[in-house]
Amino acid sequence: MSNIDELTRYGIVHLVPILQADSMEYMEKLFETLHPKTFLEIGTAIARTSIACATILDDVKIVTIEKNPEMASVARQNILNSGFADRITLIEGDAREVEVPDWKYDMIFIDAAKGQYQRFFERYSPMLNEGGLIVSDNMFFHGLVEHPERTNNRHTKGLIKRVQRYRDFLDQHPDYETTILEVGDGLALTRRKDDSHV
Ligand SMILES: C[S@@+](CC[C@H](N)C(=O)[O-])C[C@H]1O[C@@H](n2cnc3c(N)ncnc32)[C@H](O)[C@@H]1O
């Protein structure tokens, strides 16, 4: 598999948690308008978003991190098939601890374990380039942040709290400003405050 439609079909059939259609469309618009030269993705899944980014931007360099070995193996094959292996580096491991290229990233996309977003943010936000953007997915957590009463599952309730805490963390962060968009499962767009002149 290499083209985006094939990857989308594979994701749906195999129940891979790929980005929702309207979020994907929004990300593609961001790639086109912001034209990042470096893109870091936390949570690769089958590499659909990274391959979409490399398809749109022929000079982007991408690092994408995936913890699940089976998923990483599918992603690796997809990246090879796409012909973008020279521009997409897949790192297999836990994004909380793996080594990543010590670059400045124009765009960082946080889309992995929902309970860990604040740790990902704290670890990777110092690598954000001036004028760069951090995008975090799942800020609505399937409507459960707004309506936590819809579940009785203790684990899910714990995750809802952590997503809400991450949203509060972003909202109250002295150095960053965040807007949450009603796109897909909720996309948070975060920029450094002192970048407002960029
Ligand atoms: C929602 S999917 C990613 C979707 C992908 N970003 C896309 O746009 O299609 C989340 C992925 O994050 C991976 N993941 C979860 N925790 C992680 C961690 N600590 N480090 C790296 N990857 C992680 C999961 O295995 C899963 O494949």
The ligand as an SDF file (V2000), in Angstrom:
LIG
                    3D

 27 29  0  0  0  0  0  0  0  0999 V2000
   -4.3630    7.4430   16.8000 C   0  0  0  0  0  0  0  0  0  0  0  0
   -3.0650    6.4170   16.2810 S   0  0  0  0  0  0  0  0  0  0  0  0
   -2.0870    7.4650   15.2530 C   0  0  0  0  0  0  0  0  0  0  0  0
   -2.7490    7.8740   13.9840 C   0  0  0  0  0  0  0  0  0  0  0  0
   -1.8320    8.5790   13.0240 C   0  0  0  0  0  0  0  0  0  0  0  0
   -1.1420    9.6830   13.6600 N   0  0  0  0  0  0  0  0  0  0  0  0
   -2.6370    9.0940   11.8540 C   0  0  0  0  0  0  0  0  0  0  0  0
   -2.6280   10.3080   11.6370 O   0  0  0  0  0  0  0  0  0  0  0  0
   -3.2420    8.3000   11.1480 O   0  0  0  0  0  0  0  0  0  0  0  0
   -2.0790    6.3350   17.7150 C   0  0  0  0  0  0  0  0  0  0  0  0
   -0.8070    5.5380   17.5690 C   0  0  0  0  0  0  0  0  0  0  0  0
    0.0740    5.9020   18.6230 O   0  0  0  0  0  0  0  0  0  0  0  0
    0.7870    4.7530   19.0180 C   0  0  0  0  0  0  0  0  0  0  0  0
    1.2940    5.0070   20.3800 N   0  0  0  0  0  0  0  0  0  0  0  0
    0.6320    4.9340   21.5570 C   0  0  0  0  0  0  0  0  0  0  0  0
    1.4280    5.2790   22.5770 N   0  0  0  0  0  0  0  0  0  0  0  0
    2.6270    5.6090   22.0490 C   0  0  0  0  0  0  0  0  0  0  0  0
    3.8740    6.0250   22.5960 C   0  0  0  0  0  0  0  0  0  0  0  0
    4.0360    6.2120   23.9170 N   0  0  0  0  0  0  0  0  0  0  0  0
    4.8930    6.2600   21.7440 N   0  0  0  0  0  0  0  0  0  0  0  0
    4.7520    6.0820   20.4120 C   0  0  0  0  0  0  0  0  0  0  0  0
    3.5940    5.6630   19.8370 N   0  0  0  0  0  0  0  0  0  0  0  0
    2.5500    5.4300   20.6360 C   0  0  0  0  0  0  0  0  0  0  0  0
   -0.2490    3.6440   18.9360 C   0  0  0  0  0  0  0  0  0  0  0  0
    0.3640    2.3770   18.8410 O   0  0  0  0  0  0  0  0  0  0  0  0
   -1.0260    4.0320   17.6780 C   0  0  0  0  0  0  0  0  0  0  0  0
   -0.5170    3.3990   16.5320 O   0  0  0  0  0  0  0  0  0  0  0  0
  1  2  1  0
  2  3  1  0
  2 10  1  0
  3  4  1  0
  4  5  1  0
  5  6  1  0
  5  7  1  0
  7  8  2  0
  7  9  1  0
 10 11  1  0
 11 12  1  0
 11 26  1  0
 12 13  1  0
 13 14  1  0
 13 24  1  0
 14 15  1  0
 14 23  1  0
 15 16  2  0
 16 17  1  0
 17 18  1  0
 17 23  2  0
 18 19  1  0
 18 20  2  0
 20 21  1  0
 21 22  2  0
 22 23  1  0
 24 25  1  0
 24 26  1  0
 26 27  1  0
M  CHG  2   2   1   9  -1
M  END
$$$$
